C-alpha cells in the first residue's frame, strides 16, 4: 500500500511540475497554446472534428 501511495505522489509531482513548466513557458514565450488552438481551429473549419 505504501508503494501505491508513493507512486501516486511521484506521478502527481511530475504532473504538477509539467503544468508549472508549461505555464511559465507560456508566460515567457506565449506560443504553445496558440499553436494548439490554431490546429484545432483549422480542423474545425475544414470539418474534421476530434
C-alpha positions in Angstrom: 0.0 0.0 0.0 2.9 2.4 0.8 4.3 1.7 -2.7 1.0 2.7 -4.3 0.9 5.9 -2.3 4.5 6.7 -3.2 3.8 6.0 -6.9 0.8 8.3 -6.8 2.7 11.1 -5.1 5.5 10.8 -7.7 3.1 10.9 -10.6 1.2 13.8 -9.1 4.5 15.7 -8.6 5.6 15.1 -12.2 2.2 16.2 -13.5 2.3 19.4 -11.4 5.9 20.1 -12.5 4.9 19.7 -16.1 1.9 22.0 -15.6 4.1 24.7 -14.0 6.7 24.4 -16.7 4.1 24.9 -19.4 2.6 27.8 -17.6 6.0 29.5 -17.2 6.9 28.8 -20.9 3.6 30.3 -22.0 4.1 33.4 -19.9 7.6 33.9 -21.3 7.1 32.9 -24.9 3.4 32.7 -25.4 3.4 30.3 -28.3 2.5 26.8 -27.1 -1.3 27.3 -26.5 -1.6 29.5 -29.6 -0.2 26.6 -31.7 -2.5 24.1 -30.1 -5.6 26.2 -30.5 -4.7 27.2 -34.1 -4.5 23.5 -35.1 -7.9 22.8 -33.5 -9.5 25.8 -35.2 -8.1 24.7 -38.6 -9.5 21.2 -38.2 -12.9 22.6 -37.2 -13.0 24.9 -40.3 -12.3 22.0 -42.6 -14.9 19.9 -41.0 -12.6 17.5 -39.1 -13.7 17.3 -35.5 -11.8 15.3 -32.9 
